Amino acid sequence: MSKTFERYQLVLQNIPCHPDYVTSLELRQILLSKDLIDSTLDDKSQMKTVQRVINKVASDYYSVEIDTEKRPHQIKISQGQQHPINPAAMSSVLSLQIIEHEVLEMLPPTMRKEVSNLISTGKAERDKRIELWKERFCYAPIEFQLTSPSFDESLIDTIEQGILEKRLLKMKYRKRGSLHDEVYSVEPLGIALHGRSFYLLAVKENSQDYRTFAIHRITDMSLGFTVLKPHQNFSAKQYIEEHVPHFSGGQFTQVVLKINNYEGLHLIEETQLSECQSIVESDDEHTTIRAKIRDSLGFEWWLMKNANLVEVIEPLHIRAKVINNLTLALGKYQ
């Protein structure tokens, strides 16, 4: 994350709504406290940097008002305007808690510090309704939370440089369970965060062999030569949805499930597997539904978690996979 972006976010977060205001001098102190301005520069140079950031924020958001007749300048969100990034009350608290539970704990220490800086203003907000919901709202993750694997954070910078400069990456990679490294030369295309692990999305040099590498299993990486025919466009989200079943992506398929009414009907009534879901038949004990889902590992895990309540009728290959998993699981306890 660049310092330019961090300065921009921190300034925007610290601009209060009318009738309160913040001065350019106060903004300078805030940026200095986060080491986002060079403290060795003289006051004039520091203020030039601050003013550039303020002007950029004001040009992006019409609601930002600068009173240049005051010395130092006073900056605020205009009367009647909502703050661009500080929604009030429960929505703000909800967002902050999700970020803290689902994002911060996934990140390595350096990244965690940077993201914490971006939400620090929201946590310090003294609005009465926000204070209320900080005490009365709790975000409870649905899944058991594993710890994040450690890795060399400089790998992210190298990958970013490779994507921007369209250069190959030379790397050593140790596959899961292996005792030896394998050497790869790849064109980096993107990064995915799945669970608490980061993955490099790449294509092997001089091929159309797309691969996904767990970054915490990369033991060495360096920049290589310029890619001769680089990818001009690549959507990480679209690629994962269409080609990576391990990340809850994969091809769409129709499933037919039989669900226990008493203990499991809430799974498909209160929430749905997808928007394309319909009831095939229903009696006093069971309800059978048809739904369109992605044939993914995420869906497989959901079926396993609810195997005592949900039976797969179709397709047969998913039913066979669940039966095999349950047989293997039962064997561990016999």
Salt bridges, closest charged atoms under 4 A:
ASP43 OD1 - ARG28 NH1 3.35
ASP60 OD1 - LYS56 NZ 3.51
ASP67 OD2 - LYS70 NZ 3.01
GLU100 OE2 - LYS123 NZ 2.76
ASP127 OD1 - ARG129 NE 3.87
GLU131 OE2 - ARG126 NH1 3.43
GLU131 OE2 - LYS134 NZ 3.86
GLU143 OE2 - LYS305 NZ 3.20
GLU165 OE1 - ARG167 NH1 2.95
ASP181 OD1 - ARG174 NE 2.84
GLU182 OE2 - LYS175 NZ 3.76
GLU187 OE1 - HIS231 ND1 3.02
GLU205 OE1 - LYS170 NZ 3.77
ASP209 OD2 - LYS204 NZ 3.91
GLU241 OE2 - LYS237 NZ 2.59
GLU241 OE1 - ARG294 NH2 3.86
GLU242 OE1 - HIS243 NE2 3.73
ASP295 OD2 - HIS317 NE2 2.87
GLU300 OE1 - LYS321 NZ 3.76
GLU311 OE2 - ARG319 NH1 2.99
